Amino acid sequence: VPVSESNTDSCLLILHDWADGLLLQDAEIDKERGVIHEEWRMRSSAMMRMYEKLLPEIYPGSRYGQRLPIGTMQVIDNFKYKELRDYYERWYRPDLQGIVVVGDIDVDAVEAKIKAIFSPIKMPANAEPYVHYPVPDNAEPIYAIATDKEQATGTIALIFKQDALPEELAASMGKILMDMSTSVVTSVLNERLNELANKPGCPFIAAQADYSNFILSKTKDCFMVYVVPKAGQDTAAVHTVMVEVERAARHGFTPSELQRAKDKYVNAVEQLYDNREKQEHDFFAQRCIRHFLQSYAMPDLSTQFQMTKMLAQQIPADMYSMIMKDYAAHVDSNFICMAMYPEKEGVAVPTAADLRQAVERAAAEDIQAYVDNTKNEPLVARLPKPGKIKGERQADFGYTEWTLANGARVYFKKTDFDDSKVLF
C-alpha cells in the first residue's frame, strides 16, 4: 500500500479484525462455502486428484494421509456455524500469529501502534496445544500408482524419506550448512542427469533431483528425483536414473564437479549481495515469514554472503559424498516410488512390480565411478585480433550505437536495476 500514516493505521486495523474480530455471521459463512467450492474446483488438476488418491498409500499411519489441506467438500457443505466459530476462537490467537511490516516507515512509531492495537487481544484460557503431526517411517518400500484422464504424460517420483531438522536448529549455522551442502549435492547430480538426457537413446526426457519437505508435511523431509520417461520406456528410465543415484551414493563426487557446483551456489548468493540495495519489499517480507513460521535464520545479505564464502572454502569434499550416501542409503525402507499416468487408450501404465524390479536391479548392479570429462579451459582459447569502432551515435531509448569496422552494429545501454548481470 502507499506509505502514509493513515494507510498504515487502516491496514493494522484490518489485520486486527482478521486476527480477533471476525463476526462469522450465518449468511456470510454460507456465501463463503461457495467460494471454497470454486477454489477447490480451480485447484482440482489431474495432479491434485491423483495426489488425493495416493495420500493413504504414501502417508500410511499418518494424519497427512486423510485429506489435502483444503479439506473435503462434504465438510465444507455440512459443518455447523458453531463449529467454525469454535475453530476460529481455538486457533486464531496471539501465540500463533505474527505481523510483518516492510517499507519506508518510522519503525518505532509503527511498532508502538502494533502494540497498542493488538495488545488487547488475549490468549484463550486453557489454549489447545498446537500439534505438529508426525510422519512414521515405512519399514517396507511403497510403490504407489495413480491415473487420471487429464494427465498429459507419465511422471515418476523416487522418494527417499529423511528426518526433518529439529525446529530448534532451524536458525543455526547447522541449517545454513545443510542447505548449502544439499544444494551442491543436488546440483552435481542434476548435471549428471542432464548429461544423460542429452545422449542418444536415453530412456527419459528429463530427470531432476531436489531436497524438500516430504510433499505436504513439514515433520518429514525427503530427497526426491522426478523422472519423465519416454513413451514405453518407463522401467528403463527408472533403472537408468537409479543407477546414477547409486553411482553417486557409492562413489561420491569428483573435485571438479563439486567446485563448479560450489561456485554456482556462491555466485547466486553474490548476486543477492550485489543487489542488496535494490531488493523489493516482498523479498524481505518472505524472509520474515519463513523466520516466523519455520524459525529460519534471517541474516542480512552481507552476513549471508560472507558466511557462504567461508563455508564454501571449509566444507571438505568428503562431506558432500557422505551426504549423498546418506540421502540414498536404502530402497528397502523409507523409500517411495510414486507414479502418475494418463488414463487413456494406448498408454501402458507400469505396474508396482515393474517399478520395484527396476529399482532393485539398479541397487544390485556393479556400478563404476563417474568420470568427469568436462574441459576446464577458456570458452575462446585465443582471442581474435581486436577490431575498431568506426562510428558512434546516440540512438533511441538511451542506447549508444557503435558501427564496427566489419559493418556490424552494436547497441549498448547501461542500466542500474541489476548490479550483477550483463545481458547480451
C-alpha positions in Angstrom: 0.0 0.0 0.0 1.2 3.6 -0.5 3.2 4.7 2.5 1.2 7.1 4.7 0.2 7.2 8.4 -3.5 6.8 7.6 -2.9 3.9 5.3 -0.7 2.2 7.9 -3.3 2.7 10.5 -6.1 1.3 8.3 -4.1 -1.8 7.4 -3.2 -2.6 11.0 -6.9 -2.2 11.9 -7.8 -4.7 9.1 -5.2 -7.1 10.4 -6.7 -6.7 13.9 -10.1 -7.6 12.6 -8.8 -10.7 10.9 -6.9 -11.7 14.0 -9.7 -11.4 16.5 -12.7 -9.5 15.2 -14.4 -11.6 12.6 -18.2 -11.7 13.1 -18.7 -15.0 11.2 -22.4 -14.4 10.5 -24.5 -17.2 9.3 -25.3 -15.7 5.9 -21.7 -14.8 5.3 -20.5 -18.3 6.2 -22.9 -19.8 3.7 -21.7 -17.4 0.9 -18.1 -18.5 1.7 -18.9 -22.2 1.2 -19.4 -21.4 -2.5 -16.2 -19.5 -2.7 -14.3 -22.5 -1.2 -16.0 -24.8 -3.7 -14.7 -22.6 -6.5 -11.2 -22.6 -5.1 -11.4 -26.4 -4.8 -12.6 -26.6 -8.4 -9.8 -24.4 -9.7 -7.2 -26.5 -7.9 -8.6 -29.8 -9.0 -5.9 -30.5 -11.6 -5.0 -34.0 -12.7 -2.0 -34.0 -10.4 -4.0 -32.9 -7.3 -6.7 -35.5 -7.9 -4.0 -38.2 -8.2 -2.3 -36.9 -5.0 -5.7 -37.2 -3.2 -6.0 -40.8 -4.4 -2.4 -41.6 -3.3 -2.3 -39.9 0.1 -3.4 -43.0 2.1 -0.7 -45.1 0.4 2.2 -42.6 0.7 1.3 -41.5 4.2 0.4 -44.8 5.9 -0.4 -44.3 9.6 -0.2 -40.5 9.4 -2.9 -37.8 9.6 -1.4 -36.4 6.4 -2.9 -39.4 4.5 -6.5 -38.4 5.3 -7.0 -35.3 3.2 -5.4 -32.4 1.3 -5.0 -29.1 3.2 -8.2 -27.6 1.6 -10.2 -30.4 3.2 -13.2 -32.2 1.8 -16.3 -30.6 0.2 -18.5 -32.7 2.4 -17.1 -30.9 5.4 -17.4 -27.5 3.7 -21.0 -28.1 2.9 -22.2 -29.6 6.2 -20.3 -28.1 9.1 -22.4 -26.2 11.7 -21.9 -22.5 12.2 -20.8 -23.0 15.8 -18.1 -25.5 14.6 -16.5 -22.7 12.5 -16.7 -20.1 15.3 -15.2 -22.6 17.8 -12.3 -23.3 15.3 -11.7 -19.5 14.9 -11.6 -19.0 18.7 -9.3 -22.0 19.2 -6.7 -21.3 16.6 -6.8 -17.5 15.8 -4.9 -16.4 18.9 -1.8 -14.3 19.7 0.8 -17.1 20.1 0.1 -18.4 16.6 0.0 -15.0 14.9 2.7 -12.7 13.5 2.7 -9.3 11.9 5.3 -8.4 9.2 5.6 -4.8 8.1 8.2 -3.9 5.4 8.6 -0.5 3.9 9.8 3.1 4.2 8.2 3.6 7.6 9.0 5.0 11.0 9.8 1.7 12.7 9.4 2.9 16.3 6.1 4.6 15.5 4.7 1.5 13.7 5.9 -0.8 16.5 4.1 1.3 19.1 0.9 1.2 17.0 1.1 -2.5 16.7 1.4 -2.9 20.4 -1.5 -0.5 21.1 -3.8 -2.1 18.5 -3.0 -5.8 19.2 -2.2 -6.0 22.9 -5.9 -6.1 23.9 -6.2 -9.5 22.1 -6.0 -12.0 24.9 -4.9 -15.7 24.9 -7.9 -18.0 25.4 -7.9 -19.9 28.7 -6.6 -23.5 28.5 -5.4 -22.9 24.9 -5.2 -26.1 22.9 -1.7 -27.3 22.1 -0.6 -26.8 18.5 0.4 -30.2 17.3 2.9 -31.0 14.5 1.6 -34.3 13.3 4.4 -36.9 12.7 5.0 -39.0 9.6 6.0 -42.5 10.6 8.8 -44.4 8.9 7.8 -47.2 6.5 9.6 -50.5 7.1 8.8 -51.7 3.6 9.2 -49.8 0.3 6.0 -48.2 -1.1 5.1 -48.4 -4.8 2.0 -46.2 -5.5 0.4 -45.6 -8.9 -2.5 -43.4 -10.0 -4.0 -42.4 -13.3 -6.2 -39.5 -14.5 -7.8 -38.8 -17.9 -6.4 -35.2 -17.9 -2.8 -36.1 -17.1 -0.7 -35.2 -20.1 2.3 -37.5 -19.6 3.7 -40.1 -17.2 5.9 -38.9 -14.3 7.6 -40.9 -11.7 9.0 -39.7 -8.3 11.7 -41.7 -6.5 11.5 -40.5 -2.9 13.9 -41.2 0.0 12.3 -40.1 3.3 14.6 -38.2 5.7 14.2 -37.0 9.3 13.5 -33.3 9.4 15.9 -31.0 11.1 14.6 -30.2 14.6 13.0 -26.7 14.6 15.3 -25.5 17.4 18.2 -25.9 14.9 16.4 -24.1 12.0 18.2 -20.8 12.8 21.6 -22.3 13.5 24.7 -22.4 11.4 24.0 -26.1 11.0 20.9 -25.3 9.0 22.8 -22.9 6.8 25.5 -25.6 6.3 22.8 -28.2 5.5 21.1 -26.0 2.9 24.3 -25.2 1.1 25.6 -28.8 1.2 22.2 -30.2 -0.1 22.2 -27.6 -2.9 25.6 -28.6 -4.0 24.8 -32.3 -3.9 21.6 -32.0 -5.9 23.3 -29.6 -8.4 26.0 -32.1 -9.2 23.6 -35.0 -9.5 21.4 -32.9 -11.8 24.3 -32.1 -14.0 24.9 -35.8 -14.4 21.2 -36.5 -15.2 21.1 -33.6 -17.7 24.2 -35.1 -19.4 22.4 -38.5 -19.7 19.3 -36.9 -21.0 21.2 -35.3 -23.9 22.7 -38.7 -25.0 21.0 -40.6 -27.9 19.0 -43.5 -26.7 18.4 -42.1 -23.1 15.1 -43.6 -21.9 13.9 -40.5 -20.1 13.1 -37.0 -21.4 14.2 -35.3 -18.1 15.1 -36.1 -14.5 15.6 -33.7 -11.7 16.8 -34.1 -8.1 15.6 -32.0 -5.2 15.5 -31.9 -1.4 12.4 -30.5 0.4 9.6 -31.3 2.8 8.1 -34.7 2.1 5.3 -33.5 -0.2 2.7 -32.0 2.3 4.4 -32.5 5.6 7.0 -30.3 7.5 7.7 -33.1 10.1 9.4 -35.2 7.4 11.9 -34.3 4.7 12.8 -36.2 1.5 15.5 -36.5 -1.1 13.5 -36.8 -4.4 14.2 -37.5 -8.0 11.5 -36.7 -10.6 11.6 -38.7 -13.8 9.7 -38.0 -17.1 10.2 -41.3 -19.1 9.9 -41.6 -22.8 6.9 -43.4 -24.0 7.1 -47.2 -23.4 10.5 -46.8 -21.6 9.2 -46.3 -18.1 11.1 -49.1 -16.3 14.2 -48.4 -18.3 14.0 -44.7 -17.3 13.7 -45.7 -13.6 16.6 -48.1 -13.8 18.9 -45.6 -15.6 18.1 -42.9 -13.0 18.5 -45.2 -10.1 21.9 -46.4 -11.4 23.0 -42.8 -11.5 21.8 -42.2 -7.9 23.5 -45.4 -6.8 26.7 -44.3 -8.5 26.8 -41.0 -6.7 25.9 -42.7 -3.4 28.6 -45.3 -3.7 31.5 -43.4 -5.2 30.7 -39.8 -4.3 31.6 -36.8 -6.5 34.8 -35.6 -8.3 36.6 -32.4 -7.1 35.9 -30.6 -10.4 32.1 -31.3 -10.2 32.0 -30.0 -6.6 33.9 -26.9 -7.5 31.5 -26.0 -10.3 28.5 -26.6 -8.0 30.0 -24.6 -5.2 30.9 -21.7 -7.5 27.3 -21.7 -8.8 25.9 -21.6 -5.3 28.2 -18.8 -4.1 27.5 -16.8 -7.3 23.8 -16.9 -6.6 24.3 -15.5 -3.1 26.7 -12.9 -4.5 24.0 -11.7 -6.9 21.7 -11.1 -4.0 24.5 -9.3 -2.2 25.3 -7.1 -5.2 21.7 -6.1 -5.4 21.2 -5.7 -1.6 20.1 -2.1 -2.0 17.6 -2.9 -4.8 15.5 -5.8 -3.3 11.8 -5.3 -3.4 9.6 -5.3 -0.2 8.4 -8.8 -0.7 11.9 -10.2 -0.6 12.3 -9.1 2.9 8.7 -9.9 3.9 9.2 -13.5 2.8 12.3 -13.9 4.8 10.4 -12.6 7.9 7.6 -15.1 7.2 10.0 -18.0 7.0 11.6 -16.9 10.2 8.2 -16.8 12.0 6.7 -20.0 10.5 9.8 -22.2 10.3 12.3 -20.4 12.6 14.8 -19.9 9.7 17.7 -17.6 10.3 17.3 -14.1 8.8 20.9 -12.7 8.3 21.4 -9.5 6.4 22.7 -10.1 2.8 26.2 -9.0 3.6 26.5 -11.5 6.5 24.9 -14.2 4.4 27.4 -13.7 1.6 30.4 -13.8 3.9 29.1 -17.0 5.6 28.5 -18.6 2.3 32.0 -17.9 1.0 33.5 -19.1 4.3 31.5 -22.4 4.2 32.4 -23.0 0.6 36.0 -23.0 1.4 35.8 -25.0 4.6 33.4 -27.9 3.8 35.6 -30.9 2.8 34.7 -32.8 -0.4 34.1 -36.0 1.5 31.2 -34.4 3.4 29.2 -34.0 0.2 29.8 -37.6 -0.7 28.7 -38.7 2.8 25.5 -36.6 2.5 24.7 -38.2 -0.9 25.3 -41.7 0.5 23.0 -40.9 3.5 20.2 -39.5 1.3 20.1 -42.6 -1.0 21.2 -45.2 1.6 18.4 -47.7 1.0 15.4 -48.7 -1.1 14.1 -51.4 1.2 12.6 -49.0 3.8 11.7 -45.3 3.9 11.5 -45.4 0.1 8.6 -44.5 -2.0 8.1 -44.8 -5.8 5.1 -42.7 -6.8 3.9 -42.8 -10.5 1.2 -40.6 -12.2 0.0 -41.6 -15.6 -2.6 -40.6 -18.2 -5.7 -42.8 -18.2 -6.2 -43.2 -21.9 -6.2 -45.9 -24.6 -2.7 -46.7 -25.9 -0.8 -45.6 -22.7 0.8 -48.6 -20.9 1.0 -47.9 -17.2 3.8 -49.8 -15.4 2.8 -52.0 -12.5 4.2 -51.7 -9.0 6.1 -55.0 -9.7 7.7 -53.5 -12.8 8.9 -50.4 -10.9 10.2 -52.4 -8.0 12.2 -54.7 -10.3 13.8 -51.7 -12.0 14.8 -50.1 -8.7 16.1 -53.4 -7.1 18.0 -54.3 -10.3 19.9 -51.0 -10.2 20.7 -51.4 -6.5 22.2 -54.8 -7.2 24.4 -53.8 -10.1 28.2 -53.3 -10.1 28.5 -49.6 -10.9 31.7 -47.8 -11.8 32.7 -44.4 -10.6 31.7 -41.3 -12.6 34.4 -39.8 -14.8 34.2 -36.0 -15.3 35.2 -35.2 -18.9 34.3 -31.6 -18.7 37.1 -29.5 -20.2 38.4 -26.8 -17.8 39.6 -24.4 -20.4 38.6 -20.9 -21.7 35.5 -20.6 -23.9 37.7 -19.0 -26.5 41.3 -20.3 -26.2 42.9 -17.5 -28.2 41.1 -14.2 -28.6 40.9 -12.7 -32.2 42.6 -9.5 -33.1 40.5 -6.6 -31.9 38.5 -4.7 -34.4 37.8 -0.9 -34.4 34.8 1.3 -33.8 34.3 3.4 -37.0 31.3 5.4 -35.8 29.3 6.2 -32.7 25.9 7.9 -32.3 23.2 8.2 -29.7 20.2 6.1 -30.6 16.6 6.0 -29.3 15.7 5.0 -25.7 19.1 5.9 -24.3 21.1 3.4 -26.4 24.5 4.2 -27.9 25.1 2.7 -31.4 28.6 1.7 -32.4 29.4 0.8 -36.0 32.3 -1.6 -36.2 34.9 -1.9 -39.0 33.3 -5.1 -40.2 30.0 -3.4 -40.7 28.3 -4.9 -37.5 26.3 -2.5 -35.4 26.3 -2.8 -31.6 23.7 -1.1 -29.3 24.8 -0.5 -25.8 22.9 0.7 -22.8 23.9 0.9 -19.1 21.1 0.2 -16.6 21.1 0.3 -12.8 18.3 -2.1 -11.9 20.6 -5.2 -11.5 24.3 -4.8 -10.5 25.1 -8.5 -11.0 24.3 -9.1 -14.7 25.4 -8.2 -18.2 22.9 -9.3 -20.8 23.8 -9.8 -24.5 
